[in-house]
Amino acid sequence: MTDALRVAVVDYDAGNVRSAKRGFDAAGGEAFITRDPDEASGADVLVVPGVGHFSSCLAQMRRSGFEGLLRDWIAASRPVFGICVGMQLLYERSEEGDEPGLGLLPGHVERFPAGARIPHLGWDLVHAADHAGDDPLLDGVAGERLYFVHSYYAVPRDEEHVVGRCAYGGVDFPCLVREGSVVGTQFHPEKSGPVGHRLLANWLAAVR
């Protein structure tokens, strides 16, 4: 597809890079995996996956050379998509570690409360935030189940940045957020079958 957006999936040794690539390819992008910030800088959009412990992923991000690129992209309002821990790293801090986050999104990350069975694992319902029912990102997605695996969730400082939510462990937590040119998901769209691919296609269409 000659007009497909080039999607750079950042490989910093902390993410599901192959499944992310497959997900964005299925959504109509032209995805490639890269460990080279210079190569990634030539893409149309940047994808930051992430699986594991916040502090470990953060250290790997800072060693990778991609932190500077991420900061430059967000400062220039270029499109970034963060997945799971890859989204959490963009916030200011997390209860899963002492190191400050990248501080590129306003807010922090909390652990599910005591008594909640963790991790939150499997398919769960995503619903629109109160103000976001007609958001094009949610077209074909709101009211559907997507795949989660996590013990922590984001708490954005501004509720207007929350697009989608999911209820678990006594918390109606944000699972789809948008701040400027950045979109983040707590669920794994790349592992969520046709509904997840629909979300990615919605985002690529909005970027285009």
C-alpha positions in Angstrom: 0.0 0.0 0.0 1.9 3.0 -1.2 0.0 5.6 0.9 0.4 3.6 4.2 1.9 5.5 7.1 5.3 4.3 8.1 5.1 3.1 11.7 8.3 2.8 13.7 8.0 0.3 16.6 10.6 1.1 19.1 12.7 -1.8 20.3 14.3 -1.0 23.6 14.4 -4.5 25.0 11.1 -4.1 26.9 8.2 -4.6 24.5 6.1 -6.9 22.4 7.7 -5.5 19.3 6.7 -8.3 16.9 3.1 -8.4 17.9 2.9 -4.6 17.8 4.3 -4.7 14.3 1.8 -7.3 13.2 -1.0 -5.2 14.8 -0.2 -2.0 13.0 0.4 -3.9 9.7 -3.1 -5.4 10.1 -4.5 -1.9 10.7 -3.1 -0.7 7.4 0.2 0.8 8.5 3.6 0.0 7.1 5.3 -1.0 10.4 9.0 -1.8 11.0 10.9 -2.6 14.2 14.0 -0.5 15.0 16.6 -0.1 17.6 18.0 3.0 15.9 16.6 6.4 16.8 17.9 7.9 13.6 16.0 5.3 11.6 12.9 5.8 13.7 13.0 9.5 13.1 12.1 9.0 9.4 8.8 7.3 10.2 5.4 9.0 10.3 4.4 7.7 13.7 6.3 6.3 16.7 5.0 3.3 18.7 6.3 2.6 22.3 5.4 -0.9 23.5 6.3 -2.2 26.9 5.9 -5.2 29.1 7.4 -5.7 32.6 8.4 -3.6 35.6 8.2 0.2 35.3 11.6 0.9 36.6 13.3 -1.8 34.5 11.6 -0.6 31.4 12.4 3.0 32.2 16.1 2.2 32.6 16.1 0.3 29.3 14.4 3.2 27.6 17.0 5.7 28.9 19.9 3.4 27.8 18.4 2.9 24.4 18.9 6.4 23.1 15.1 6.7 22.3 14.3 9.1 25.2 15.6 12.1 23.4 13.7 11.2 20.2 10.5 10.7 22.2 10.9 14.2 23.8 11.6 15.8 20.4 8.6 14.1 18.8 6.2 15.1 21.5 7.6 18.7 21.6 7.0 18.9 17.9 3.5 17.4 18.2 4.4 14.4 16.1 2.2 11.3 16.7 3.2 8.8 19.4 1.3 5.6 20.5 2.2 4.1 23.9 1.1 0.6 24.8 0.8 -0.8 28.4 4.0 0.0 30.2 5.1 1.9 27.2 2.3 4.3 27.9 3.0 4.4 31.7 6.6 5.4 31.2 5.4 8.7 29.6 3.8 9.8 32.9 5.6 11.6 35.7 6.0 8.8 38.2 4.7 5.3 39.2 4.1 3.5 42.4 6.0 0.6 40.7 9.5 2.1 41.3 11.3 5.1 42.8 12.7 6.6 39.6 10.7 9.5 38.0 9.0 8.7 34.7 9.7 10.6 31.5 7.2 13.3 32.5 5.8 13.7 28.9 2.2 13.2 30.0 0.6 15.0 33.1 -0.3 12.5 35.8 1.0 9.4 37.5 0.6 5.6 37.7 -1.0 3.7 40.7 -1.3 0.1 41.8 -4.7 -1.5 42.0 -6.0 -1.3 45.6 -5.5 -4.0 48.1 -8.0 -6.8 47.6 -8.0 -6.6 43.8 -6.7 -9.8 42.2 -3.6 -8.9 40.1 -2.6 -8.9 37.5 -5.7 -7.8 35.7 -5.5 -10.4 33.0 -7.6 -11.3 30.0 -10.4 -9.7 28.0 -12.4 -6.9 29.6 -15.0 -4.3 28.6 -13.9 -0.9 27.4 -16.4 2.0 27.6 -16.3 5.6 26.6 -15.4 8.2 29.1 -18.4 10.5 30.0 -17.3 13.3 27.6 -15.9 11.1 24.8 -18.8 9.0 23.5 -18.4 10.4 19.9 -14.6 10.2 19.8 -13.6 8.6 16.5 -11.0 6.5 18.3 -13.8 4.6 19.9 -15.7 3.8 16.6 -16.3 0.1 16.7 -14.4 -0.2 20.0 -16.5 1.2 22.8 -18.6 -1.6 24.4 -16.2 -4.3 23.2 -13.7 -6.4 25.1 -10.0 -5.9 24.7 -7.0 -7.7 26.1 -5.4 -6.6 29.4 -2.4 -7.7 31.5 -1.3 -5.2 34.2 -1.3 -4.5 37.9 -1.0 -0.7 37.6 -3.0 2.0 35.8 -2.6 5.6 34.8 -4.2 8.5 36.6 -4.0 11.5 34.2 -4.1 14.9 35.8 -6.8 16.2 33.4 -9.9 14.0 33.0 -10.4 15.6 29.5 -7.5 13.5 28.4 -9.3 10.2 29.2 -11.1 8.7 26.1 -11.9 5.2 27.3 -12.3 3.4 30.7 -12.5 -0.1 32.1 -13.8 -1.2 35.5 -11.7 -3.7 37.5 -10.8 -4.2 41.2 -13.2 -1.5 42.4 -11.6 1.1 40.1 -13.0 2.6 36.9 -9.6 3.3 35.5 -8.5 5.1 32.3 -7.5 2.6 29.6 -7.4 4.9 26.6 -5.9 8.4 26.9 -4.9 11.2 24.6 -2.8 14.2 25.3 -1.9 16.4 22.3 -0.2 14.1 19.7 0.1 11.2 22.1 -2.3 8.3 22.5 -1.9 5.6 25.0 -3.6 2.3 25.8 -3.5 0.2 29.0 -4.8 -2.7 27.0 -2.9 -4.4 24.2 -4.6 -3.5 20.9 -2.1 -5.6 19.0 -3.4 -8.7 20.9 -7.1 -7.8 20.9 -8.0 -9.2 17.5 -10.2 -7.3 15.0 -11.4 -4.8 17.7 -7.8 -3.9 18.6 -6.9 -3.5 14.9 -10.0 -1.3 14.5 -8.7 1.0 17.2 -5.3 1.2 15.6 -6.9 1.8 12.2 -9.0 4.6 13.7 -5.8 6.3 15.1 -3.9 5.9 11.8 -6.8 7.5 10.0 -6.9 10.4 12.4 -3.1 10.9 12.0 -3.5 10.9 8.2 
